[in-house]
Amino acid sequence: MEAASLTIDASDVPATPGIGVGTWAWGNQFLWGYDPDQDAELEACFRRAVERGLLFFDTADSYGTGRFHGRSESLLGRFCASLEPTRREALTVATKLAPFPWRLGRRGYRSAFEASCLRLQGKLDLVQLHWSTARYLPWQELPLLEGLADLVQEGRVAGLGVSNLGPKRLRWLHGHLAERGVPLRSVQVQLSLLSPDPIAPGGVAEVCRELGIALIAYSPMALGLLARPAGVAPALSGAPRGLLARRVWPRIQPLLAVMETIARSRGGDVAAVALNWCRAHGALPLAGLRRVSQVDAAAAALSWQLSEAERQELDSLSRTCVAAGGAMPANPFQSA
Ligand SMILES: NC(=O)c1ccc[n+]([C@@H]2O[C@H](COP(=O)([O-])OP(=O)(O)OC[C@H]3O[C@@H](n4cnc5c(N)ncnc54)[C@H](OP(=O)(O)O)[C@@H]3O)[C@@H](O)[C@H]2O)c1
């Protein structure tokens, strides 16, 4: 497989990053109610995203539950393969490999990597460690990462990234890779107005700026809660999202009201405000998209930016919501 050039390379990440497309829902029945009947709409989403300049796609080998194992990568691979080569080359496709307990040692990811390459039909630009094992098997992740660095040095994939790492572990792993001359391109963490920890002083964002690592924000719309106008509670698919909405929704109304005012002034949606808040903090948000209208709302955010005053007001409301119990649950696999 040819290693395509990476637009996510931290050295050329623009001051205000673009917007990526997250594909967790593409194959996940449990949380997102996926059904193969949705595939035509997902393909339409993909094509619209490419047309509108959303050129970074994120998937994972664990996306797709039960009999839909690997479905997100397979769909993305099929959609990419249907593009003409020059358009396909312009995309960056990133996958994440799960550090399951049976994936051990420097070659522990080899067969998983080959399987992902097959499902993605050879279009893979960035491979990421999906989560940190620091809290339960602290010795597992470094050899796995070494194995991914081998793949970069063998020219099998252009870039290497990590996910769900805190500032301390990020700095430590970056140092190991730097000794081998393999750059750590990116780190993906939960970051939204309801999960602002990475932008706190001493947080992941600060380490990224210092070490030249691209910051990628996942769940930037808090699973959709920051993509709806204030008022009537939304009916969200999947029992876990319903439970989350019941707890969080009443506590975020003042934030949503301000987001709506900003959205109206730009002729856009609340979703665009959530995405542009991440961009204002130097992160590339991964918007989970599964409908063409959602792609259009996300792409519209590319045409404007928050003012400094708007960003500060949202920062302050974010802190208030979190203090009032409106925070998203932290990822249990996130390291310190
Ligand atoms: N590294 C990790 O551990 C990790 C963890 C989580 C996610 N991720 C990545 O990050 C991506 C994004 O995160 P996410 O999917 O968790 O959450 P998200 O982007 O915060 O929310 C996605 C959901 O918001 C709703 N939405 C999107 N646009 C909307 C709009 N314009 N109006 C109203 N609702 C809208 C949709 O739900 P409905 O269709 O139900 O309305 C959509 O599925 C994932 O797809 C995945 O690639 C990574």
The ligand as an SDF file (V2000), in Angstrom:
LIG
                    3D

 48 52  0  0  0  0  0  0  0  0999 V2000
  -11.1670    7.6340   20.2250 N   0  0  0  0  0  0  0  0  0  0  0  0
  -12.2760    7.2860   20.8400 C   0  0  0  0  0  0  0  0  0  0  0  0
  -12.2610    6.5620   21.8550 O   0  0  0  0  0  0  0  0  0  0  0  0
  -13.5940    7.8040   20.2970 C   0  0  0  0  0  0  0  0  0  0  0  0
  -14.7330    7.7660   21.1180 C   0  0  0  0  0  0  0  0  0  0  0  0
  -15.9330    8.2830   20.6050 C   0  0  0  0  0  0  0  0  0  0  0  0
  -15.9560    8.7900   19.3150 C   0  0  0  0  0  0  0  0  0  0  0  0
  -14.8300    8.7920   18.5310 N   0  0  0  0  0  0  0  0  0  0  0  0
  -14.8470    9.3290   17.1490 C   0  0  0  0  0  0  0  0  0  0  0  0
  -15.4170   10.6270   17.1460 O   0  0  0  0  0  0  0  0  0  0  0  0
  -16.5380   10.6570   16.2560 C   0  0  0  0  0  0  0  0  0  0  0  0
  -17.5740   11.6640   16.7010 C   0  0  0  0  0  0  0  0  0  0  0  0
  -18.0010   11.4320   18.0000 O   0  0  0  0  0  0  0  0  0  0  0  0
  -19.4580   10.8760   18.3330 P   0  0  0  0  0  0  0  0  0  0  0  0
  -20.0390   10.2250   17.1320 O   0  0  0  0  0  0  0  0  0  0  0  0
  -19.2780   10.1200   19.5920 O   0  0  0  0  0  0  0  0  0  0  0  0
  -20.3160   12.1180   18.7660 O   0  0  0  0  0  0  0  0  0  0  0  0
  -20.6850   13.5690   18.2210 P   0  0  0  0  0  0  0  0  0  0  0  0
  -19.9540   13.8880   16.9810 O   0  0  0  0  0  0  0  0  0  0  0  0
  -20.5120   14.4480   19.3800 O   0  0  0  0  0  0  0  0  0  0  0  0
  -22.2350   13.3790   17.9450 O   0  0  0  0  0  0  0  0  0  0  0  0
  -22.6870   12.6600   16.8390 C   0  0  0  0  0  0  0  0  0  0  0  0
  -24.1960   12.6490   16.7590 C   0  0  0  0  0  0  0  0  0  0  0  0
  -24.7180   13.9610   16.8160 O   0  0  0  0  0  0  0  0  0  0  0  0
  -25.8990   14.0420   16.0500 C   0  0  0  0  0  0  0  0  0  0  0  0
  -25.7540   15.1380   15.0590 N   0  0  0  0  0  0  0  0  0  0  0  0
  -24.7390   15.3370   14.1930 C   0  0  0  0  0  0  0  0  0  0  0  0
  -24.9510   16.4500   13.4520 N   0  0  0  0  0  0  0  0  0  0  0  0
  -26.1200   16.9450   13.8500 C   0  0  0  0  0  0  0  0  0  0  0  0
  -26.8960   18.0700   13.4800 C   0  0  0  0  0  0  0  0  0  0  0  0
  -26.4890   18.9200   12.5450 N   0  0  0  0  0  0  0  0  0  0  0  0
  -28.0750   18.2790   14.1130 N   0  0  0  0  0  0  0  0  0  0  0  0
  -28.5150   17.4370   15.0720 C   0  0  0  0  0  0  0  0  0  0  0  0
  -27.8150   16.3410   15.4620 N   0  0  0  0  0  0  0  0  0  0  0  0
  -26.6370   16.1030   14.8670 C   0  0  0  0  0  0  0  0  0  0  0  0
  -26.0680   12.7140   15.3440 C   0  0  0  0  0  0  0  0  0  0  0  0
  -26.9500   11.8920   16.0960 O   0  0  0  0  0  0  0  0  0  0  0  0
  -28.3990   11.4780   15.4930 P   0  0  0  0  0  0  0  0  0  0  0  0
  -28.1290   11.0030   14.1200 O   0  0  0  0  0  0  0  0  0  0  0  0
  -28.9140   10.4640   16.4290 O   0  0  0  0  0  0  0  0  0  0  0  0
  -29.2040   12.7140   15.5020 O   0  0  0  0  0  0  0  0  0  0  0  0
  -24.6880   12.1430   15.4150 C   0  0  0  0  0  0  0  0  0  0  0  0
  -24.6420   10.7530   15.3150 O   0  0  0  0  0  0  0  0  0  0  0  0
  -17.0050    9.1950   16.2250 C   0  0  0  0  0  0  0  0  0  0  0  0
  -17.8410    8.9260   15.1270 O   0  0  0  0  0  0  0  0  0  0  0  0
  -15.6880    8.4900   16.1950 C   0  0  0  0  0  0  0  0  0  0  0  0
  -15.1180    8.5010   14.9000 O   0  0  0  0  0  0  0  0  0  0  0  0
  -13.6560    8.3260   19.0320 C   0  0  0  0  0  0  0  0  0  0  0  0
  1  2  1  0
  2  3  2  0
  2  4  1  0
  4  5  1  0
  4 48  2  0
  5  6  2  0
  6  7  1  0
  7  8  2  0
  8  9  1  0
  8 48  1  0
  9 10  1  0
  9 46  1  0
 10 11  1  0
 11 12  1  0
 11 44  1  0
 12 13  1  0
 13 14  1  0
 14 15  2  0
 14 16  1  0
 14 17  1  0
 17 18  1  0
 18 19  2  0
 18 20  1  0
 18 21  1  0
 21 22  1  0
 22 23  1  0
 23 24  1  0
 23 42  1  0
 24 25  1  0
 25 26  1  0
 25 36  1  0
 26 27  1  0
 26 35  1  0
 27 28  2  0
 28 29  1  0
 29 30  1  0
 29 35  2  0
 30 31  1  0
 30 32  2  0
 32 33  1  0
 33 34  2  0
 34 35  1  0
 36 37  1  0
 36 42  1  0
 37 38  1  0
 38 39  2  0
 38 40  1  0
 38 41  1  0
 42 43  1  0
 44 45  1  0
 44 46  1  0
 46 47  1  0
M  CHG  2   8   1  16  -1
M  END
$$$$
